[in-house]
Amino acid sequence: MGLFKENPFGHILFLKCWLIRIMGAITHRRFKGFNQLKIEGSEIIKDLPDTNVLFVSNHQTYFADVVAMFHVFNASLSGRTDSIKNIGYLWKPKLNIYFVAAKETMQAGLFAKIMAYAGSVSIERTWRSEGKDINRQVKMSDVSNISKALKDGWVITFPQGTTKPWKPIRRGTAHIIKKNKPIVVPIVIDGFRRSFDKKGLRIKKRGILQSMEIKQPLDIDYENDSMDQIVEKLEYAIEQHPSFLKVISQKELKKEAELNQQRQWRY
């Protein structure tokens, strides 16, 4: 790696490498110390091609989700299976991992700007800005930048565009898939909302078991699947389809009934 070699976005790889090493070392105990990260399916990572891979995931915090994925991906590429033990994997991180994020989020504060340099593909949200609902056209430069990132490496995206659960999948993700024909790898995370604040910077509670399940790539017919069919596949894959909400609600009702019964026995 040349000292001043740049990626397609003009970021110096030497500097990016050191940012990932330092930030990785600082954040490692958030997933292997204060709290634990249960990982499933990371063996899938090391068999993926070097470019044109799109990871789609549900979203719980601004930054902790993607930081955890950087750890898991690099650990897996270094031969670890479902483990981030021993941070030696950070010495030679994969430098062509990107994540899609709102431009306003990545400009808010020093940490966000460091994260942006480490791998953000910043876009302008078409549905929300500065806490208000809006309706504006998609910037074609944003679409082009995501395509550019896919050509160079791996891209992580959160297709709901929000940390709130059960929100609809944005059709823009389906458009990106139709256009670039990437390998689409679903990821389901949990526990991050309980562990961290909304930004994913401050530890809210310790002793929480976080989880990350990496699933097999989706079977997508890029030519014949409609946008709606791709959106539905994404909803099921990241377990954000409305049918999952019904199942979870039934489990919560059952749990509440059991707790009420225990209270009655107690008194």
Backbone as CSV, one residue per row, in Angstrom:
resi,resn,N_x,N_y,N_z,CA_x,CA_y,CA_z,C_x,C_y,C_z
1,MET,0.845,-1.191,0.000,0.000,0.000,0.000,0.883,1.244,0.000
2,GLY,0.807,2.053,-1.078,1.566,3.278,-1.160,1.154,4.251,-0.072
3,LEU,2.087,5.108,0.348,1.836,6.002,1.466,0.679,6.957,1.194
4,PHE,0.553,7.391,-0.054,-0.488,8.364,-0.380,-1.509,7.812,-1.381
5,LYS,-1.598,6.505,-1.464,-2.590,5.903,-2.359,-3.993,6.233,-1.863
6,GLU,-4.891,6.564,-2.793,-6.245,6.969,-2.433,-7.277,5.970,-2.926
7,ASN,-8.440,5.948,-2.268,-9.564,5.163,-2.769,-10.367,6.029,-3.748
8,PRO,-11.416,5.508,-4.366,-12.162,6.282,-5.365,-12.788,7.577,-4.832
9,PHE,-12.866,7.734,-3.511,-13.454,8.934,-2.928,-12.399,9.940,-2.467
10,GLY,-11.148,9.676,-2.812,-10.072,10.605,-2.479,-9.539,10.479,-1.073
11,HIS,-9.885,9.410,-0.362,-9.391,9.202,1.000,-8.059,8.457,0.948
12,ILE,-7.087,8.955,1.669,-5.758,8.325,1.694,-5.833,7.031,2.492
13,LEU,-5.470,5.914,1.857,-5.646,4.601,2.481,-4.773,4.418,3.722
14,PHE,-3.575,4.986,3.714,-2.695,4.878,4.880,-3.362,5.508,6.105
15,LEU,-3.950,6.702,5.912,-4.633,7.389,7.002,-5.891,6.632,7.418
16,LYS,-6.633,6.137,6.433,-7.848,5.368,6.729,-7.506,4.121,7.532
17,CYS,-6.422,3.444,7.173,-5.990,2.236,7.879,-5.726,2.536,9.353
18,TRP,-5.029,3.632,9.647,-4.718,3.969,11.027,-5.957,4.417,11.797
19,LEU,-6.878,5.077,11.118,-8.129,5.459,11.778,-8.914,4.222,12.209
20,ILE,-8.971,3.215,11.329,-9.681,1.976,11.650,-8.987,1.246,12.796
21,ARG,-7.666,1.198,12.775,-6.924,0.548,13.853,-7.203,1.218,15.200
22,ILE,-7.105,2.542,15.230,-7.266,3.280,16.491,-8.708,3.196,16.988
23,MET,-9.663,3.470,16.097,-11.067,3.428,16.503,-11.482,2.007,16.878
24,GLY,-10.934,1.018,16.177,-11.221,-0.377,16.506,-10.717,-0.747,17.890
25,ALA,-9.507,-0.289,18.213,-8.938,-0.576,19.538,-9.749,0.094,20.646
26,ILE,-10.223,1.315,20.379,-11.005,2.050,21.373,-12.365,1.397,21.615
27,THR,-12.970,0.880,20.550,-14.351,0.371,20.642,-14.449,-1.121,20.938
28,HIS,-13.345,-1.844,20.905,-13.409,-3.299,21.013,-14.106,-3.768,22.284
29,ARG,-13.849,-3.120,23.413,-14.421,-3.568,24.694,-15.934,-3.346,24.768
30,ARG,-16.465,-2.538,23.868,-17.917,-2.341,23.844,-18.634,-3.606,23.388
31,PHE,-17.901,-4.474,22.689,-18.490,-5.708,22.177,-17.827,-6.961,22.754
32,LYS,-16.719,-6.761,23.458,-16.007,-7.889,24.066,-15.426,-7.418,25.401
33,GLY,-16.332,-7.040,26.312,-15.877,-6.533,27.597,-17.046,-6.015,28.403
34,PHE,-17.392,-4.734,28.202,-18.543,-4.151,28.904,-19.809,-4.940,28.575
35,ASN,-19.929,-5.291,27.301,-21.031,-6.118,26.815,-20.450,-7.201,25.913
36,GLN,-21.232,-8.217,25.624,-20.770,-9.309,24.771,-21.553,-9.320,23.458
37,LEU,-20.869,-9.705,22.400,-21.488,-9.792,21.084,-21.537,-11.254,20.649
38,LYS,-22.754,-11.780,20.535,-22.943,-13.138,20.043,-23.043,-13.086,18.521
39,ILE,-22.160,-13.803,17.843,-22.079,-13.756,16.377,-22.470,-15.113,15.805
40,GLU,-23.259,-15.090,14.752,-23.625,-16.317,14.041,-23.438,-16.098,12.540
41,GLY,-22.859,-17.092,11.870,-22.775,-17.077,10.413,-21.609,-16.319,9.828
42,SER,-20.615,-15.942,10.639,-19.523,-15.128,10.100,-18.631,-15.889,9.123
43,GLU,-18.766,-17.217,9.084,-17.973,-17.983,8.109,-18.341,-17.615,6.678
44,ILE,-19.520,-17.021,6.493,-19.963,-16.591,5.161,-19.053,-15.492,4.626
45,ILE,-18.541,-14.642,5.527,-17.785,-13.451,5.135,-16.551,-13.797,4.311
46,LYS,-15.779,-14.786,4.772,-14.492,-15.046,4.129,-14.627,-15.659,2.742
47,ASP,-15.820,-16.119,2.382,-16.030,-16.713,1.058,-16.611,-15.727,0.047
48,LEU,-16.811,-14.484,0.453,-17.391,-13.494,-0.446,-16.329,-12.901,-1.370
49,PRO,-16.722,-12.464,-2.563,-15.762,-11.786,-3.444,-15.315,-10.459,-2.855
50,ASP,-14.259,-9.898,-3.394,-13.668,-8.682,-2.831,-14.486,-7.434,-3.128
51,THR,-15.338,-7.488,-4.144,-16.121,-6.312,-4.525,-17.574,-6.688,-4.820
52,ASN,-18.413,-5.652,-4.940,-19.827,-5.777,-5.309,-20.622,-6.679,-4.362
53,VAL,-20.437,-6.436,-3.071,-21.209,-7.122,-2.035,-21.978,-6.054,-1.255
54,LEU,-23.270,-6.252,-1.111,-24.123,-5.314,-0.380,-24.672,-6.003,0.860
55,PHE,-24.331,-5.475,2.035,-24.875,-5.982,3.295,-26.087,-5.143,3.666
56,VAL,-27.199,-5.798,3.949,-28.421,-5.091,4.349,-28.773,-5.525,5.768
57,SER,-29.133,-4.551,6.603,-29.362,-4.860,8.008,-30.438,-3.965,8.593
58,ASN,-31.075,-4.466,9.653,-31.893,-3.568,10.475,-30.953,-2.634,11.231
59,HIS,-31.503,-1.588,11.835,-30.672,-0.499,12.352,-31.139,-0.142,13.760
60,GLN,-30.190,-0.014,14.700,-30.587,0.294,16.080,-29.884,1.510,16.667
61,THR,-28.673,1.825,16.210,-27.980,3.040,16.641,-27.286,3.651,15.437
62,TYR,-26.867,4.906,15.551,-26.217,5.556,14.416,-24.879,4.903,14.066
63,PHE,-24.059,4.628,15.094,-22.683,4.210,14.820,-22.292,2.826,15.346
64,ALA,-22.854,2.392,16.490,-22.399,1.135,17.104,-22.640,-0.062,16.188
65,ASP,-23.743,-0.049,15.438,-24.063,-1.173,14.551,-22.956,-1.393,13.525
66,VAL,-22.594,-0.301,12.842,-21.619,-0.422,11.764,-20.211,-0.677,12.304
67,VAL,-19.892,-0.115,13.474,-18.584,-0.380,14.092,-18.454,-1.873,14.419
68,ALA,-19.527,-2.455,14.959,-19.513,-3.889,15.260,-19.303,-4.707,13.989
69,MET,-19.910,-4.288,12.895,-19.741,-5.015,11.628,-18.303,-4.928,11.120
70,PHE,-17.667,-3.764,11.276,-16.255,-3.638,10.904,-15.423,-4.647,11.689
71,HIS,-15.701,-4.789,12.984,-14.978,-5.756,13.809,-15.218,-7.182,13.309
72,VAL,-16.477,-7.537,13.122,-16.823,-8.916,12.745,-16.271,-9.270,11.365
73,PHE,-16.400,-8.368,10.414,-15.920,-8.637,9.056,-14.414,-8.860,9.050
74,ASN,-13.683,-7.981,9.700,-12.224,-8.103,9.691,-11.747,-9.309,10.489
75,ALA,-12.443,-9.611,11.581,-12.085,-10.804,12.352,-12.291,-12.062,11.520
76,SER,-13.409,-12.120,10.801,-13.691,-13.287,9.975,-12.654,-13.435,8.858
77,LEU,-12.290,-12.326,8.228,-11.291,-12.373,7.158,-9.919,-12.796,7.677
78,SER,-9.705,-12.639,8.985,-8.434,-13.057,9.599,-8.483,-14.481,10.136
79,GLY,-9.592,-15.189,9.836,-9.670,-16.601,10.208,-10.467,-16.904,11.448
80,ARG,-11.044,-15.894,12.095,-11.857,-16.150,13.275,-13.287,-16.464,12.856
81,THR,-13.903,-17.423,13.499,-15.287,-17.787,13.203,-16.162,-17.420,14.397
82,ASP,-17.114,-16.532,14.146,-18.072,-16.094,15.176,-17.363,-15.585,16.424
83,SER,-16.251,-14.873,16.229,-15.497,-14.366,17.363,-14.734,-13.103,16.971
84,ILE,-14.615,-12.164,17.924,-13.746,-11.001,17.727,-12.664,-10.988,18.807
85,LYS,-12.343,-12.156,19.318,-11.307,-12.277,20.330,-9.949,-11.928,19.731
86,ASN,-9.139,-11.186,20.490,-7.794,-10.799,20.080,-7.864,-9.840,18.889
87,ILE,-7.647,-8.554,19.153,-7.845,-7.545,18.106,-6.688,-7.431,17.117
88,GLY,-5.852,-8.452,17.050,-4.785,-8.457,16.051,-5.306,-8.345,14.629
89,TYR,-6.580,-8.711,14.430,-7.163,-8.626,13.087,-7.248,-7.183,12.579
90,LEU,-7.109,-6.217,13.493,-7.191,-4.812,13.084,-5.906,-4.306,12.438
91,TRP,-4.835,-5.090,12.532,-3.568,-4.602,11.980,-3.619,-4.484,10.460
92,LYS,-4.318,-5.414,9.817,-4.474,-5.336,8.360,-5.961,-5.360,8.013
93,PRO,-6.664,-4.267,8.287,-8.108,-4.243,8.040,-8.433,-4.172,6.556
94,LYS,-9.600,-4.632,6.208,-10.079,-4.494,4.834,-10.444,-3.023,4.632
95,LEU,-9.817,-2.375,3.684,-9.955,-0.933,3.537,-11.037,-0.521,2.550
96,ASN,-11.645,-1.487,1.889,-12.706,-1.138,0.928,-14.080,-1.562,1.444
97,ILE,-14.301,-1.321,2.749,-15.626,-1.493,3.339,-16.238,-0.103,3.510
98,TYR,-17.445,0.064,3.012,-18.137,1.346,3.103,-19.493,1.143,3.775
99,PHE,-20.062,2.232,4.280,-21.419,2.157,4.817,-22.184,3.406,4.391
100,VAL,-23.462,3.214,4.103,-24.320,4.310,3.661,-24.887,5.014,4.889
101,ALA,-24.783,6.339,4.912,-25.263,7.114,6.064,-25.760,8.472,5.595
102,ALA,-26.632,9.068,6.391,-27.162,10.391,6.078,-26.056,11.437,6.206
103,LYS,-26.000,12.329,5.238,-24.942,13.350,5.221,-24.986,14.208,6.477
104,GLU,-26.175,14.595,6.931,-26.277,15.456,8.108,-25.747,14.753,9.361
105,THR,-25.927,13.428,9.430,-25.414,12.663,10.573,-23.891,12.640,10.565
106,MET,-23.303,12.476,9.376,-21.854,12.335,9.270,-21.121,13.673,9.362
107,GLN,-21.862,14.763,9.440,-21.237,16.083,9.601,-21.411,16.627,11.010
108,ALA,-22.062,15.844,11.876,-22.394,16.312,13.223,-21.346,15.848,14.233
109,GLY,-20.279,16.597,14.371,-19.285,16.288,15.389,-18.026,15.629,14.847
110,LEU,-16.978,15.645,15.664,-15.675,15.124,15.262,-15.710,13.623,15.020
111,PHE,-16.344,12.865,15.929,-16.376,11.413,15.770,-17.061,11.022,14.466
112,ALA,-18.156,11.708,14.146,-18.882,11.410,12.907,-18.000,11.672,11.688
113,LYS,-17.221,12.738,11.733,-16.347,13.065,10.604,-15.221,12.038,10.460
114,ILE,-14.728,11.536,11.588,-13.710,10.475,11.548,-14.315,9.204,10.939
115,MET,-15.531,8.867,11.381,-16.226,7.703,10.829,-16.462,7.877,9.329
116,ALA,-16.792,9.089,8.925,-17.031,9.352,7.507,-15.775,9.070,6.693
117,TYR,-14.626,9.483,7.203,-13.370,9.244,6.491,-13.033,7.756,6.473
118,ALA,-13.429,7.053,7.525,-13.134,5.616,7.610,-13.952,4.789,6.623
119,GLY,-15.068,5.367,6.088,-15.786,4.551,5.110,-17.197,4.960,4.773
120,SER,-17.612,6.174,5.116,-19.002,6.555,4.852,-19.235,6.927,3.387
121,VAL,-20.367,6.461,2.864,-20.902,6.987,1.615,-22.091,7.841,2.034
122,SER,-21.881,9.126,2.129,-22.896,10.016,2.684,-23.911,10.410,1.618
123,ILE,-25.181,10.321,1.979,-26.254,10.665,1.051,-27.217,11.652,1.712
124,GLU,-27.943,12.380,0.895,-28.979,13.265,1.409,-30.295,12.500,1.444
125,ARG,-30.886,12.383,2.621,-32.149,11.666,2.744,-33.254,12.433,2.022
126,THR,-34.102,11.697,1.345,-35.177,12.326,0.569,-36.460,12.474,1.375
127,TRP,-36.514,11.833,2.552,-37.764,11.804,3.318,-37.692,12.538,4.661
128,ARG,-36.473,12.873,5.110,-36.357,13.517,6.421,-35.061,14.320,6.493
129,SER,-35.137,15.487,7.105,-33.954,16.327,7.275,-34.138,17.206,8.509
130,GLU,-33.095,17.220,9.372,-33.102,18.039,10.582,-34.350,17.791,11.430
131,GLY,-34.765,16.521,11.508,-35.889,16.139,12.350,-37.255,16.420,11.776
132,LYS,-37.326,16.845,10.512,-38.611,17.150,9.892,-38.840,16.282,8.664
133,ASP,-40.086,15.910,8.438,-40.439,15.146,7.245,-40.365,16.062,6.027
134,ILE,-39.738,15.544,4.965,-39.613,16.317,3.732,-39.923,15.397,2.551
135,ASN,-39.918,15.960,1.377,-40.125,15.175,0.164,-39.327,15.821,-0.966
136,ARG,-38.129,15.256,-1.218,-37.304,15.803,-2.281,-36.778,14.676,-3.162
137,GLN,-36.318,15.041,-4.333,-35.866,14.054,-5.305,-34.531,13.443,-4.891
138,VAL,-34.346,12.210,-5.331,-33.075,11.530,-5.091,-31.980,12.212,-5.901
139,LYS,-30.830,12.454,-5.254,-29.694,13.012,-5.976,-28.980,11.885,-6.715
140,MET,-28.853,12.031,-8.010,-28.220,10.980,-8.798,-26.757,10.787,-8.414
141,SER,-26.132,11.845,-7.887,-24.741,11.705,-7.449,-24.636,10.751,-6.259
142,ASP,-25.679,10.731,-5.406,-25.691,9.794,-4.280,-25.767,8.358,-4.774
143,VAL,-26.635,8.132,-5.755,-26.773,6.794,-6.346,-25.454,6.377,-6.990
144,SER,-24.825,7.294,-7.686,-23.545,7.004,-8.348,-22.454,6.676,-7.341
145,ASN,-22.468,7.374,-6.204,-21.445,7.118,-5.186,-21.595,5.732,-4.568
146,ILE,-22.832,5.280,-4.373,-23.041,3.927,-3.848,-22.569,2.899,-4.871
147,SER,-22.852,3.141,-6.138,-22.385,2.244,-7.201,-20.859,2.221,-7.259
148,LYS,-20.249,3.392,-7.072,-18.788,3.500,-7.075,-18.193,2.683,-5.924
149,ALA,-18.842,2.766,-4.758,-18.362,2.013,-3.593,-18.492,0.511,-3.819
150,LEU,-19.591,0.081,-4.447,-19.776,-1.343,-4.734,-18.727,-1.851,-5.726
151,LYS,-18.374,-1.038,-6.678,-17.344,-1.440,-7.639,-15.988,-1.579,-6.972
152,ASP,-15.784,-0.799,-5.911,-14.497,-0.839,-5.220,-14.452,-1.876,-4.105
153,GLY,-15.622,-2.236,-3.533,-15.583,-3.155,-2.397,-16.941,-3.561,-1.872
154,TRP,-17.079,-3.531,-0.532,-18.314,-3.936,0.147,-19.023,-2.696,0.679
155,VAL,-20.343,-2.756,0.665,-21.148,-1.641,1.167,-22.166,-2.166,2.177
156,ILE,-22.239,-1.493,3.325,-23.244,-1.795,4.345,-24.349,-0.751,4.242
157,THR,-25.586,-1.187,4.189,-26.690,-0.241,4.154,-27.792,-0.684,5.102
158,PHE,-28.521,0.298,5.598,-29.649,0.056,6.495,-30.896,0.534,5.749
159,PRO,-31.555,-0.371,5.020,-32.569,0.045,4.044,-33.826,0.680,4.619
160,GLN,-34.012,0.617,5.936,-35.154,1.314,6.531,-34.866,2.805,6.708
161,GLY,-33.572,3.157,6.710,-33.194,4.551,6.808,-33.456,5.191,8.150
162,THR,-33.671,4.388,9.178,-33.969,4.898,10.517,-33.632,3.832,11.549
163,THR,-33.401,4.278,12.785,-33.133,3.318,13.866,-34.421,2.800,14.494
164,LYS,-35.565,3.319,14.063,-36.843,2.854,14.585,-37.229,1.536,13.933
165,PRO,-37.627,0.523,14.719,-37.978,-0.779,14.137,-39.306,-0.729,13.396
166,TRP,-39.471,-1.695,12.499,-40.727,-1.939,11.776,-41.110,-0.835,10.788
167,LYS,-40.148,0.006,10.448,-40.403,1.002,9.418,-40.214,0.363,8.039
168,PRO,-40.894,0.866,7.007,-40.810,0.237,5.682,-39.421,0.350,5.064
169,ILE,-39.106,-0.626,4.219,-37.865,-0.611,3.458,-37.954,0.473,2.387
170,ARG,-36.908,1.263,2.247,-36.866,2.290,1.210,-36.605,1.642,-0.156
171,ARG,-37.403,2.032,-1.136,-37.307,1.427,-2.458,-35.980,1.731,-3.142
172,GLY,-35.287,2.753,-2.654,-33.991,3.087,-3.243,-33.005,1.934,-3.146
173,THR,-33.106,1.143,-2.080,-32.212,-0.012,-1.926,-32.482,-1.038,-3.018
174,ALA,-33.756,-1.260,-3.329,-34.119,-2.185,-4.408,-33.587,-1.673,-5.737
175,HIS,-33.639,-0.362,-5.931,-33.114,0.238,-7.167,-31.609,-0.008,-7.284
176,ILE,-30.879,0.171,-6.172,-29.431,-0.072,-6.163,-29.131,-1.526,-6.522
177,ILE,-29.941,-2.443,-5.980,-29.742,-3.870,-6.246,-30.003,-4.189,-7.709
178,LYS,-31.085,-3.654,-8.256,-31.405,-3.894,-9.668,-30.305,-3.339,-10.587
179,LYS,-29.775,-2.189,-10.224,-28.798,-1.503,-11.068,-27.425,-2.162,-11.027
180,ASN,-26.967,-2.550,-9.826,-25.588,-3.020,-9.662,-25.445,-4.540,-9.593
181,LYS,-26.575,-5.248,-9.357,-26.564,-6.720,-9.274,-25.508,-7.247,-8.291
182,PRO,-25.482,-6.720,-7.065,-24.503,-7.199,-6.090,-24.948,-8.497,-5.429
183,ILE,-24.019,-9.160,-4.768,-24.384,-10.220,-3.834,-24.974,-9.522,-2.610
184,VAL,-26.169,-9.913,-2.208,-26.868,-9.240,-1.108,-26.858,-10.152,0.118
185,VAL,-26.188,-9.707,1.173,-26.041,-10.497,2.401,-26.839,-9.839,3.522
186,PRO,-27.882,-10.494,4.029,-28.674,-9.921,5.120,-27.994,-10.118,6.480
187,ILE,-28.171,-9.125,7.345,-27.676,-9.196,8.714,-28.796,-8.767,9.652
188,VAL,-28.976,-9.514,10.729,-29.966,-9.157,11.746,-29.238,-8.902,13.055
189,ILE,-29.438,-7.717,13.614,-28.782,-7.371,14.877,-29.828,-7.149,15.968
190,ASP,-29.381,-7.299,17.211,-30.264,-7.039,18.351,-29.401,-6.706,19.563
191,GLY,-29.992,-6.014,20.514,-29.302,-5.690,21.760,-28.587,-4.351,21.757
192,PHE,-28.323,-3.790,20.584,-27.584,-2.527,20.504,-28.406,-1.370,21.067
193,ARG,-29.710,-1.410,20.863,-30.577,-0.347,21.369,-30.579,-0.321,22.895
194,ARG,-30.443,-1.508,23.501,-30.414,-1.584,24.962,-29.032,-1.236,25.523
195,SER,-27.988,-1.479,24.737,-26.621,-1.256,25.202,-26.191,0.200,25.111
196,PHE,-26.595,0.870,24.031,-26.068,2.198,23.728,-27.174,3.247,23.648
197,ASP,-26.740,4.507,23.683,-27.674,5.584,23.391,-27.974,5.575,21.892
198,LYS,-28.843,6.473,21.443,-29.295,6.459,20.053,-28.138,6.614,19.064
199,LYS,-27.151,7.425,19.424,-26.018,7.627,18.520,-25.062,6.435,18.522
200,GLY,-25.137,5.619,19.566,-24.222,4.483,19.647,-22.849,4.872,20.152
201,LEU,-22.744,6.004,20.846,-21.471,6.473,21.369,-21.337,6.213,22.865
202,ARG,-22.415,6.420,23.593,-22.392,6.276,25.047,-22.979,4.925,25.455
203,ILE,-22.267,4.215,26.343,-22.772,2.942,26.851,-23.887,3.230,27.846
204,LYS,-25.075,2.777,27.533,-26.255,3.049,28.359,-26.407,2.015,29.470
205,LYS,-26.068,0.775,29.153,-26.220,-0.299,30.130,-25.185,-1.378,29.853
206,ARG,-24.596,-1.909,30.903,-23.581,-2.956,30.765,-24.201,-4.328,31.001
207,GLY,-23.475,-5.357,30.565,-23.938,-6.717,30.765,-25.032,-7.149,29.796
208,ILE,-25.176,-6.415,28.695,-26.194,-6.744,27.695,-25.605,-7.688,26.652
209,LEU,-26.360,-8.694,26.289,-25.941,-9.601,25.227,-26.421,-9.043,23.891
210,GLN,-25.487,-8.593,23.080,-25.790,-8.128,21.734,-25.668,-9.314,20.780
211,SER,-26.377,-9.252,19.678,-26.304,-10.362,18.730,-26.212,-9.847,17.300
212,MET,-25.527,-10.626,16.479,-25.418,-10.340,15.055,-25.469,-11.657,14.284
213,GLU,-26.507,-11.805,13.477,-26.654,-13.006,12.652,-26.425,-12.639,11.195
214,ILE,-25.437,-13.271,10.587,-25.136,-13.052,9.171,-25.730,-14.215,8.393
215,LYS,-26.628,-13.889,7.485,-27.371,-14.924,6.767,-26.778,-15.197,5.391
216,GLN,-27.213,-16.290,4.786,-26.784,-16.622,3.436,-27.249,-15.548,2.449
217,PRO,-26.473,-15.305,1.383,-26.883,-14.310,0.380,-28.275,-14.595,-0.167
218,LEU,-29.002,-13.523,-0.460,-30.358,-13.658,-0.981,-30.354,-14.170,-2.412
219,ASP,-31.388,-14.926,-2.731,-31.601,-15.392,-4.103,-32.453,-14.342,-4.817
220,ILE,-31.827,-13.544,-5.659,-32.517,-12.462,-6.346,-32.369,-12.625,-7.855
221,ASP,-33.471,-12.557,-8.560,-33.463,-12.544,-10.026,-33.424,-11.070,-10.443
222,TYR,-32.222,-10.589,-10.755,-32.046,-9.167,-11.017,-32.851,-8.674,-12.218
223,GLU,-33.105,-9.558,-13.156,-33.815,-9.142,-14.368,-35.329,-9.201,-14.196
224,ASN,-35.811,-10.211,-13.483,-37.257,-10.454,-13.455,-37.951,-10.077,-12.150
225,ASP,-37.218,-10.039,-11.047,-37.856,-9.633,-9.790,-38.227,-8.154,-9.856
226,SER,-39.442,-7.840,-9.438,-39.885,-6.442,-9.416,-39.298,-5.741,-8.189
227,MET,-39.402,-4.417,-8.169,-38.935,-3.653,-7.013,-39.663,-4.105,-5.749
228,ASP,-40.976,-4.311,-5.868,-41.769,-4.727,-4.705,-41.344,-6.102,-4.208
229,GLN,-41.009,-7.008,-5.140,-40.568,-8.350,-4.735,-39.230,-8.282,-3.998
230,ILE,-38.328,-7.437,-4.475,-37.030,-7.290,-3.812,-37.212,-6.674,-2.432
231,VAL,-38.066,-5.657,-2.339,-38.346,-5.029,-1.042,-38.890,-6.060,-0.057
232,GLU,-39.801,-6.903,-0.508,-40.383,-7.915,0.378,-39.324,-8.922,0.817
233,LYS,-38.438,-9.316,-0.093,-37.359,-10.240,0.272,-36.456,-9.617,1.339
234,LEU,-36.192,-8.323,1.195,-35.366,-7.637,2.184,-36.062,-7.584,3.540
235,GLU,-37.363,-7.295,3.533,-38.126,-7.229,4.783,-38.058,-8.544,5.546
236,TYR,-38.252,-9.647,4.837,-38.192,-10.952,5.491,-36.764,-11.274,5.940
237,ALA,-35.777,-10.932,5.095,-34.396,-11.301,5.377,-33.862,-10.620,6.628
238,ILE,-34.199,-9.344,6.830,-33.702,-8.638,8.018,-34.748,-8.629,9.140
239,GLU,-35.779,-9.460,8.956,-36.809,-9.709,9.974,-37.527,-8.432,10.394
240,GLN,-37.885,-7.647,9.375,-38.633,-6.414,9.614,-39.956,-6.404,8.848
241,HIS,-40.364,-7.572,8.367,-41.675,-7.692,7.725,-42.752,-7.627,8.814
242,PRO,-43.908,-7.016,8.530,-44.967,-6.906,9.552,-45.349,-8.223,10.208
243,SER,-45.188,-9.339,9.506,-45.541,-10.639,10.089,-44.667,-10.964,11.298
244,PHE,-43.413,-10.475,11.315,-42.535,-10.707,12.465,-43.036,-9.945,13.686
245,LEU,-43.603,-8.780,13.457,-44.126,-7.981,14.563,-45.253,-8.712,15.272
246,LYS,-46.094,-9.396,14.505,-47.191,-10.159,15.104,-46.652,-11.286,15.981
247,VAL,-45.630,-11.972,15.483,-45.040,-13.082,16.247,-44.433,-12.564,17.544
248,ILE,-43.688,-11.431,17.451,-43.056,-10.853,18.635,-44.109,-10.381,19.628
249,SER,-45.175,-9.767,19.126,-46.253,-9.301,19.998,-46.889,-10.464,20.750
250,GLN,-47.085,-11.596,20.061,-47.658,-12.778,20.703,-46.725,-13.306,21.796
251,LYS,-45.409,-13.292,21.516,-44.435,-13.747,22.510,-44.445,-12.830,23.734
252,GLU,-44.539,-11.513,23.486,-44.553,-10.561,24.593,-45.817,-10.709,25.439
253,LEU,-46.968,-10.951,24.769,-48.214,-11.155,25.500,-48.142,-12.415,26.352
254,LYS,-47.543,-13.475,25.783,-47.400,-14.735,26.519,-46.490,-14.543,27.736
255,LYS,-45.397,-13.786,27.522,-44.465,-13.543,28.614,-45.132,-12.728,29.719
256,GLU,-45.916,-11.724,29.325,-46.614,-10.881,30.298,-47.633,-11.708,31.084
257,ALA,-48.330,-12.629,30.407,-49.303,-13.487,31.079,-48.617,-14.386,32.108
258,GLU,-47.423,-14.904,31.731,-46.672,-15.754,32.651,-46.221,-14.964,33.877
259,LEU,-45.793,-13.712,33.644,-45.368,-12.873,34.761,-46.534,-12.554,35.689
260,ASN,-47.716,-12.290,35.100,-48.909,-12.009,35.905,-49.297,-13.218,36.745
261,GLN,-49.151,-14.407,36.127,-49.475,-15.634,36.854,-48.515,-15.836,38.016
262,GLN,-47.234,-15.524,37.796,-46.235,-15.646,38.874,-46.536,-14.679,40.006
263,ARG,-47.006,-13.471,39.644,-47.355,-12.478,40.667,-48.517,-12.958,41.516
264,GLN,-49.513,-13.607,40.854,-50.671,-14.135,41.574,-50.269,-15.229,42.545
265,TRP,-49.370,-16.104,42.098,-48.870,-17.161,42.987,-48.137,-16.558,44.182
266,ARG,-47.416,-15.480,43.921,-46.598,-14.874,44.976,-47.474,-14.268,46.074
267,TYR,-48.619,-13.729,45.661,-49.481,-13.067,46.623,-50.718,-13.882,46.973
